[in-house]
Amino acid sequence: MISPLAFVSPEAKLGRNVTVQPFAYIDADVEIGDNCTIMSYASILAGTRMGANNRVFQGAVLGAVPQDFYYTGDATTLLIGEGNVFREHVVINRATKAGCSTMIGNHNFILEGVHISHDTYVADHCVVGNGTKIAGNCSIGSHAIFSTMVIMDQGTRAGEWTMIQGGCHFNKDIPPYVVAAHNPVAYYGINARVMKHQGFSEEALSQVAQAYGLIYQCNVSVTDAMLQIEEQMELTPEIQAMLQFIKDSQRGIITSRP
């Protein structure tokens, strides 16, 4: 399953039933799990650890040296789970400092031309649209959807079940279950259609919408809105996740639209 026209370092570790197409490059200090496919002109570079059933399309570069002035040559890693798809010309950097990792979870779909920078964490079941650029030290929760050409600034976070519309550029955190749109980016409602399709109840969606109504539509501070939520609403798992995300925010959350 390994083309004689590919380069595979003798120090690389490949699992069972791995396909490596012509002109692919697999570096030393690479581990690739069972049933992965590495297509032509893809490069899997030192420090990459990949689980099973991943597909890497033409021209993708996984485990690239970080684009970070603080990088001094440390042996860092890119950790990839199972069942991911990396489309053409995706670039993912490994971490900057020794002992640190860029991390991609399971069953993500990373579309053409996406760049994910050093020390970023992407959870599970995310979709990252064509040409999206994610800076270093970012965090993306599970089931997040980034549309085309999104720009995510250094150190920002997107919560689980978020939907970020095409062309958005954000430098503040986007809390869970939110649709973000426009530039400057703003809260545009909750991600009800996708969440309902994935099994969230009408009651859960109503509670999330009510909570964000207190935050974004009542002309009070975020702190006061959160106190009202804690005092007035049932603290369901969704509400608790939302509150905890906002409490943990270092950059603050996006605002509402005018």
Buried (B, 14 or more C-beta within 10 A) or exposed (E): EBBEEBEBBEEBEBBEEBBBBEBBBBBEBBBBBBBBBBBBBBBBBBBBBBBBBBBBBBBBBBBBBBBBEEBEEBEBBBBBBBBBBBBBBBBBBBBBBEEBBBBBBBBBBBBBBBBBBBBBBBBBBBBBBBBBBBBBBBBBBBBBBBBBBBBBBBBBBBBBBBBBBBBBBBBBBBBBBBBBBEEEBBBBBBBBEBBEEEEBEEEBBEBBEBBBBBBBEEEEEBEEBBEBBEEEBEEBEBBEBBBEBBEEBEBEBBEEBE
